[in-house]
Amino acid sequence: MFKTRPNSMLKVIAMLTLALLVSSCSIYKMEVQQGNALNNETVSQLQKGMSKAEVASLLGNPLLQDNFRSNRWDYVYFKRDGKKLGNKQNLTLFFTNDQLTQVKK
């Protein structure tokens, strides 16, 4: 019948394994969203004099809170599709005596 050499069978197995490894290199890149997604309508509802609790109920808890400066809250949001950075937003709020005093985009 058909005789194959053990060495050629190893080459075939090695080539099939290599083909499978190369074909698996196209990995699905997942969409990543991090932070607080803010829309203009919600941000426009911010008013000077609001308490921290009122701001947190409107926008959610900030992504960044500085332990040394508790009067500053930073809301950061970004969306990444694979390697490409899509949407990025920054919003910084300043408080004095637990009251909102400044909004910086």
C-alpha positions in Angstrom: 0.0 0.0 0.0 1.0 3.6 0.8 4.0 3.9 2.9 5.0 7.1 4.7 8.2 7.8 6.4 7.9 8.9 10.1 9.9 12.0 9.4 7.5 13.2 6.7 4.5 12.6 9.0 6.1 14.8 11.6 6.6 17.5 9.0 2.9 17.3 8.1 1.8 17.6 11.8 4.2 20.5 12.3 2.8 22.3 9.3 -0.8 21.8 10.4 0.1 23.0 13.9 1.8 26.1 12.4 -1.2 26.8 10.2 -3.6 26.6 13.2 -1.4 28.9 15.3 -1.1 31.5 12.5 -4.8 31.5 11.8 -5.6 32.1 15.5 -3.6 35.4 15.5 -6.5 37.4 14.3 -7.9 37.9 17.9 -11.1 39.8 18.5 -10.3 43.1 20.0 -13.0 43.9 22.6 -14.5 47.4 23.0 -13.4 48.9 26.3 -15.4 51.6 28.1 -14.0 53.1 31.3 -15.2 55.8 33.5 -18.4 57.8 33.6 -20.1 58.4 30.3 -21.4 62.0 30.5 -23.8 63.7 28.1 -24.3 67.4 27.7 -27.8 67.3 29.0 -26.7 65.9 32.3 -23.7 68.2 32.7 -25.9 71.2 31.9 -28.0 70.4 35.0 -25.0 71.1 37.3 -25.4 74.3 39.2 -23.1 76.2 41.5 -24.0 75.6 45.1 -25.0 71.9 44.7 -23.8 69.6 47.4 -21.4 66.7 46.7 -24.3 64.3 47.3 -26.5 66.1 44.7 -23.7 66.0 42.2 -23.0 62.3 42.9 -26.7 61.4 42.4 -26.7 63.3 39.1 -23.4 62.1 37.6 -22.5 59.1 39.7 -19.3 58.8 41.7 -16.2 60.3 40.1 -13.6 58.0 38.6 -10.8 60.0 40.4 -10.9 61.5 43.8 -7.7 63.0 45.2 -7.2 62.0 48.8 -5.1 65.1 49.4 -7.5 67.5 47.8 -11.0 66.4 48.6 -12.4 69.6 47.0 -11.7 68.3 43.5 -13.5 65.5 41.6 -12.4 64.3 38.2 -14.8 62.5 35.8 -12.9 60.8 33.0 -14.4 58.6 30.3 -12.9 56.9 27.3 -14.0 54.3 24.8 -11.5 52.2 22.9 -12.3 50.0 19.9 -9.4 47.6 19.7 -6.3 49.8 19.5 -8.1 52.9 18.4 -9.1 55.5 21.0 -12.6 56.6 20.1 -14.4 58.9 22.5 -12.7 60.7 25.4 -14.2 63.1 27.9 -12.8 65.0 30.9 -14.8 66.9 33.5 -13.3 68.5 36.7 -15.5 69.8 39.5 -14.3 72.0 42.4 -16.0 72.3 45.7 -15.7 74.7 48.6 -17.3 73.7 51.9 -19.1 70.8 50.2 -20.7 73.1 47.6 -20.0 73.1 43.9 -18.1 76.2 42.9 -16.5 75.5 39.5 -17.0 73.2 36.5 -14.1 72.8 34.1 -14.4 70.8 30.8 
